[in-house]
Amino acid sequence: MRNWPKWIPNPNSWLSAVLLILLVRGIAVGIRRIFEMGYSLMELSPKMQILLYFALLLSPIPVVAIAHHWLHVFLDRYSPNTRSPELGKIEGIFPGLMSWWEGLYGWMTIALAMLLSGMIRFLFFLSDDSLYEMLGWWDELRNFFTIYTLIRVVTAAYLYQFEYTVRHHLIAIGAANQSNEE
């Protein structure tokens, strides 16, 4: 079924990486709008400002979890043969455990991908305005097709491939343990 080495990300890893990058772009637009609307609230109370920063920092976790849940609800309904055996049938309105895991893992993946692309930019492409450009990544869809976005996608794909390999290793261990007990 698979003709390439395990260290090359599979198509699901690439798809997850691209969808995560696109979703984070949407989250960035939403965060920017919230900051614009909440700016007056932040001036009133320093505690409110800190709470808003923490909430916005952690906001990708529930957004990715909800997106993962509803994507799988859609796939279960319209393409049931794509269902992953370890997920089972996705039901209900609220995300389940695996969707929350994907939310947390997606948040960690995008954070690591941004750190790696920032380090590469700093080491190899240092310019006077590189910090501004690095932070400018959060500006809506400006400069979407850049070398840094490509680095983020590749990094995210390899992190998803790592998760895929670990997950299937754990499933194999669980299946072996279950067959030994019987």
Contacts in CASP RR format, 6 or more apart in sequence:
PFRMAT RR
TARGET T0000
AUTHOR 0000-0000-0000
METHOD contacts of the structure
MODEL  1
MRNWPKWIPNPNSWLSAVLLILLVRGIAVGIRRIFEMGYSLMELSPKMQI
LLYFALLLSPIPVVAIAHHWLHVFLDRYSPNTRSPELGKIEGIFPGLMSW
WEGLYGWMTIALAMLLSGMIRFLFFLSDDSLYEMLGWWDELRNFFTIYTL
IRVVTAAYLYQFEYTVRHHLIAIGAANQSNEE
2 10 0 8 1.000
6 161 0 8 1.000
6 165 0 8 1.000
7 161 0 8 1.000
8 161 0 8 1.000
9 17 0 8 1.000
9 157 0 8 1.000
9 158 0 8 1.000
9 160 0 8 1.000
9 161 0 8 1.000
10 161 0 8 1.000
10 164 0 8 1.000
12 160 0 8 1.000
12 164 0 8 1.000
13 157 0 8 1.000
13 158 0 8 1.000
13 160 0 8 1.000
13 161 0 8 1.000
13 164 0 8 1.000
14 153 0 8 1.000
14 157 0 8 1.000
16 156 0 8 1.000
16 157 0 8 1.000
16 160 0 8 1.000
17 109 0 8 1.000
17 153 0 8 1.000
17 154 0 8 1.000
17 155 0 8 1.000
17 156 0 8 1.000
17 157 0 8 1.000
17 159 0 8 1.000
17 160 0 8 1.000
18 153 0 8 1.000
20 64 0 8 1.000
20 106 0 8 1.000
20 109 0 8 1.000
20 110 0 8 1.000
20 156 0 8 1.000
21 110 0 8 1.000
21 113 0 8 1.000
21 149 0 8 1.000
21 152 0 8 1.000
21 153 0 8 1.000
21 156 0 8 1.000
23 60 0 8 1.000
23 63 0 8 1.000
23 64 0 8 1.000
23 67 0 8 1.000
24 60 0 8 1.000
24 110 0 8 1.000
25 140 0 8 1.000
25 141 0 8 1.000
25 144 0 8 1.000
27 59 0 8 1.000
27 60 0 8 1.000
27 63 0 8 1.000
28 137 0 8 1.000
28 138 0 8 1.000
28 139 0 8 1.000
28 140 0 8 1.000
29 140 0 8 1.000
29 141 0 8 1.000
31 56 0 8 1.000
31 59 0 8 1.000
31 138 0 8 1.000
32 138 0 8 1.000
32 139 0 8 1.000
32 140 0 8 1.000
34 52 0 8 1.000
34 56 0 8 1.000
35 56 0 8 1.000
38 52 0 8 1.000
41 48 0 8 1.000
41 52 0 8 1.000
42 48 0 8 1.000
42 49 0 8 1.000
42 52 0 8 1.000
58 107 0 8 1.000
60 103 0 8 1.000
60 106 0 8 1.000
60 107 0 8 1.000
60 110 0 8 1.000
61 100 0 8 1.000
61 103 0 8 1.000
61 104 0 8 1.000
61 106 0 8 1.000
61 107 0 8 1.000
62 103 0 8 1.000
63 103 0 8 1.000
64 102 0 8 1.000
64 103 0 8 1.000
64 106 0 8 1.000
64 107 0 8 1.000
65 95 0 8 1.000
65 96 0 8 1.000
65 99 0 8 1.000
65 100 0 8 1.000
65 102 0 8 1.000
65 103 0 8 1.000
65 104 0 8 1.000
66 95 0 8 1.000
66 99 0 8 1.000
68 95 0 8 1.000
68 98 0 8 1.000
68 99 0 8 1.000
68 102 0 8 1.000
68 103 0 8 1.000
69 90 0 8 1.000
69 94 0 8 1.000
69 95 0 8 1.000
69 96 0 8 1.000
69 99 0 8 1.000
72 83 0 8 1.000
72 87 0 8 1.000
72 90 0 8 1.000
72 99 0 8 1.000
73 90 0 8 1.000
73 91 0 8 1.000
73 92 0 8 1.000
75 82 0 8 1.000
75 83 0 8 1.000
76 83 0 8 1.000
76 89 0 8 1.000
76 90 0 8 1.000
83 89 0 8 1.000
86 98 0 8 1.000
86 167 0 8 1.000
86 171 0 8 1.000
87 98 0 8 1.000
90 96 0 8 1.000
90 99 0 8 1.000
105 163 0 8 1.000
108 159 0 8 1.000
109 155 0 8 1.000
109 156 0 8 1.000
109 159 0 8 1.000
109 160 0 8 1.000
110 152 0 8 1.000
110 156 0 8 1.000
112 155 0 8 1.000
112 159 0 8 1.000
113 151 0 8 1.000
113 152 0 8 1.000
113 153 0 8 1.000
113 155 0 8 1.000
113 156 0 8 1.000
113 159 0 8 1.000
114 137 0 8 1.000
114 152 0 8 1.000
116 151 0 8 1.000
116 152 0 8 1.000
116 155 0 8 1.000
117 148 0 8 1.000
117 149 0 8 1.000
117 151 0 8 1.000
117 152 0 8 1.000
117 155 0 8 1.000
118 134 0 8 1.000
118 148 0 8 1.000
120 148 0 8 1.000
120 151 0 8 1.000
121 130 0 8 1.000
121 133 0 8 1.000
121 134 0 8 1.000
121 148 0 8 1.000
122 130 0 8 1.000
127 133 0 8 1.000
133 143 0 8 1.000
134 148 0 8 1.000
136 142 0 8 1.000
136 143 0 8 1.000
137 143 0 8 1.000
137 148 0 8 1.000
137 149 0 8 1.000
143 149 0 8 1.000
END
